[in-house]
C-alpha cells in the first residue's frame, strides 16, 4: 500500500504541505536554518532564537515543542486542529515581534540554555564530524556552542532578520489545513548563499572524542533510491558481523547528513569495549570494503526493499517523510511545491548498491575514542589499512634553526618562555602577526590567525582556547608562561575581535600546554 500523498497549498503566502496520516493531528512551522548555518563564533544563535520565540508564545494546553537541528528550526504542536492552529499563529506573531525582546530576555534564555547544556556548555566539542568538516558547516553539530553566553540581542536579531521570515518558512500538517489558521511572518527576503558542506579529510583514521568507534563515508550518485538502500545495507552488515557474529559491539547507531542533492555522509557509531575497539574498527572497515568489491546478495537487497516498502504503512515513518520533504524543499534539494513521492526502490539492484558503496570507499574515515588501547600508530594503521590524519601544517616547522631564531628576533614577534614548575619547562609560545604557536620537544604546533574560527578567554581560569577552522585546538594557560600579562596583551592584539570572546569558565584542567585534535 502506498503512503498517503502530500498535498501542496499556500496559507498567507507560506508553502503548506499536508498529508493525511492516521495519528494525532500535528502541525509545524519550520524555518530552513539550523546549526550548520552558524559559525563557530555565532554557534548557539539558532537555539537561542528558538528559546526566545517560545518564551513569547505564552501558555499552551496541548502537546507542543520546538527543536533546532542541523538544518531547521521547527515549532510544532499536537492536538485538536483549532488548538494547533492557535499555537502556530502565536509562534508566527512571536517571530514577527522579536524586535521587542530586551537584553534581559536574552540573558534569561542564555541562563536556561546553560542549564540545559550542562557544566561544559562553554567547552568546544570534539567528534567525528569535526574530523571530517572542521569547526564549520556540518562539523558544528559536534562543535557545540562555546561562545553562546556572549551572544547579544543585536546578534540574535540580525540572525532572525536573515533567516526567520516568509521566504524561508513552510507549514506542514498530518491532516487537512486547520480552518481559521492565521500566520503572520516578516516579509520574504533574499537568502544568503549556502555553500555545499566541504569534506576536509578522507581515507584516514584519527583518535578524537568519547565515542569508541565511528566509521563514515560519503555515498553519492544520481540514484537516490540506491543511496538509501546502500546506507541500510552497510548498517545491517555491520550489525550482523560486529554484534551477531563477533559480539564486539552492542549497537550500530547510524546518522545521515545530506550534503547536496547527490551526496550524503553516512556515519555509523559503534560501542565496543576499549580493549575491543581496534578489532571492531578493523572488522567494520573489512565489511565495507567487502561490500564495495563483492556487493550484497540479491536476496539481501530484496529484503531491504521489502522492509523499506513496508514502512509506507507506518504512521511514524509517514510523518518523518513529511518532515524530510519540507526540510529538503527549504534547503533547496527539492523544488518549491514538489510533492512527488520519493523514487521507488523496487528497481534497485545489488550491483547498483555495490557501485554506490564502491564510489564512497575513498572517503572512508574512522574516528577512534580517546580510550583506544593500541601500542602504536603503526599498529592502528596496519589494522585499518588507513593512514593517520595529519596534524596542522606548520610554516615555522619548515624553517631552519637559524631562520627560526631570526624570525623570533623580529620586532613583530613575541616569545614567551614556559615556567619550569608549571609543566612547560623548555617550551615557548610564539605570537606574531600570522600565527600563535607552541614550540617544545614534540615539535611546533601552530594555528594561523587567518584560520581561526573562534578564540575564547576565561578570566576565571586565565586560559585561552584557539579553535581553528579545520578542527584543531590550541590551549594556552597563561600561568604556564613567563610574562603572562604581556602574552595576554599580545594575543588580544593579534586575534581579531570579531572571532574572540570572554567566557565565564572553560574546562581545561586536564589539558597540557596544548591539545591536538
RAHUUR-V378517 format. One record per backbone hydrogen bond with DSSP energy under -0.5 kcal/mol. NH is the residue of the N-H (numbers start at 1). CO is the residue of the C=O. Records with the same first field share a line. If there is no record, write none. Layout:
NH = CO ; CO
This chain:
6 = 339
7 = 5 ; 18
9 = 16
11 = 14
14 = 11
15 = 169
16 = 9
17 = 171
18 = 7
19 = 173
20 = 5
21 = 19 ; 174
23 = 21
27 = 77
28 = 172
29 = 75
30 = 28 ; 170
31 = 73
32 = 168
33 = 31
35 = 69
36 = 70
37 = 34
38 = 35
43 = 39
45 = 42
48 = 44
49 = 45
50 = 46
51 = 47
52 = 48
53 = 49
54 = 50
55 = 51
56 = 52 ; 53
57 = 53 ; 54
58 = 54
63 = 78
65 = 76
67 = 74
69 = 67 ; 72
73 = 31
74 = 67
75 = 29
76 = 65
77 = 27
78 = 63
79 = 25
83 = 80
84 = 80
85 = 81
86 = 82
87 = 83
88 = 84
89 = 85
90 = 86
91 = 87
92 = 88
93 = 89
94 = 90
95 = 91
96 = 92
97 = 93
98 = 95
100 = 97
101 = 98
106 = 102
107 = 103
108 = 104
109 = 105
110 = 106
111 = 107
112 = 108
113 = 109
114 = 110
115 = 111
116 = 112
117 = 113
118 = 114
121 = 118
123 = 120
125 = 143
130 = 127
131 = 127
132 = 128
133 = 129
134 = 130
135 = 468 ; 469
136 = 134
139 = 136
140 = 137
141 = 138
142 = 139
143 = 139
144 = 140
148 = 145
150 = 147
151 = 148
156 = 152
157 = 153
158 = 154
159 = 155
160 = 156
161 = 157
162 = 158
163 = 159
164 = 160
165 = 163
166 = 186
168 = 165
169 = 166
170 = 30
171 = 15
172 = 28
173 = 17
174 = 26
181 = 178
195 = 193
199 = 197
200 = 132
201 = 132
203 = 364
204 = 364
205 = 387
206 = 366
208 = 206 ; 368
213 = 270
214 = 367
215 = 268
216 = 365
217 = 266
219 = 217 ; 264
220 = 218
221 = 262
224 = 222
227 = 223
228 = 224
229 = 225
230 = 226
231 = 227
232 = 228
233 = 229
234 = 230
235 = 231
236 = 232
237 = 233
238 = 234
239 = 235
240 = 236
241 = 237
242 = 238
243 = 239
244 = 239
245 = 240
246 = 241
247 = 243
248 = 242
249 = 242
253 = 269
254 = 252
255 = 267
257 = 265
259 = 263
260 = 263
264 = 219
265 = 257
266 = 217 ; 264
267 = 255 ; 265
268 = 215
269 = 253
270 = 213
271 = 251
276 = 273
277 = 273 ; 274
280 = 276
281 = 277
282 = 278
283 = 279
284 = 280
285 = 281
286 = 282
287 = 283
288 = 284
289 = 285
290 = 286
291 = 287
292 = 288
293 = 289
294 = 290
295 = 290
301 = 297
302 = 298
303 = 299
304 = 300
305 = 301
306 = 302
307 = 303
308 = 304
309 = 305
310 = 306
311 = 307 ; 308
312 = 309
313 = 310
314 = 311
315 = 313
318 = 314
319 = 315
320 = 316
321 = 317
322 = 318
323 = 319
324 = 320
325 = 321
326 = 322
327 = 323
328 = 324
329 = 325
330 = 326
331 = 327
332 = 329
333 = 328
334 = 328
338 = 335
339 = 337
348 = 345
353 = 349
354 = 350
355 = 351
356 = 352
357 = 353
358 = 354
359 = 355
360 = 356
361 = 357 ; 358
363 = 360
364 = 361
365 = 216
366 = 204
367 = 214
368 = 206 ; 366
369 = 212
370 = 209
372 = 369
373 = 274
374 = 372
380 = 376
381 = 377
382 = 378
383 = 379
384 = 380
385 = 381
386 = 381
387 = 203
389 = 205
395 = 393
398 = 395
399 = 396
404 = 400
405 = 401
406 = 402
407 = 403
408 = 404
409 = 405
410 = 407
413 = 410
414 = 431
416 = 429
418 = 427
419 = 480
422 = 419
423 = 420
424 = 419
427 = 424
428 = 439
429 = 416
430 = 437
431 = 414
432 = 435
436 = 447
437 = 430
438 = 445
439 = 428
440 = 443
443 = 440
445 = 438
446 = 444
447 = 436
449 = 434
450 = 434
451 = 448
452 = 449
453 = 467
454 = 467
455 = 499
456 = 465
457 = 501
458 = 463
459 = 457 ; 503
462 = 458
463 = 458
464 = 476
465 = 456
466 = 474
467 = 454 ; 465
468 = 466 ; 472
469 = 451
471 = 468
474 = 466
476 = 464
478 = 462 ; 476
480 = 477
481 = 478
482 = 417
487 = 483
488 = 484
489 = 485
490 = 486
491 = 487
492 = 488
493 = 489
494 = 490
495 = 491
496 = 494
499 = 496
500 = 497
501 = 455
503 = 457
508 = 506
511 = 508
512 = 514
517 = 515
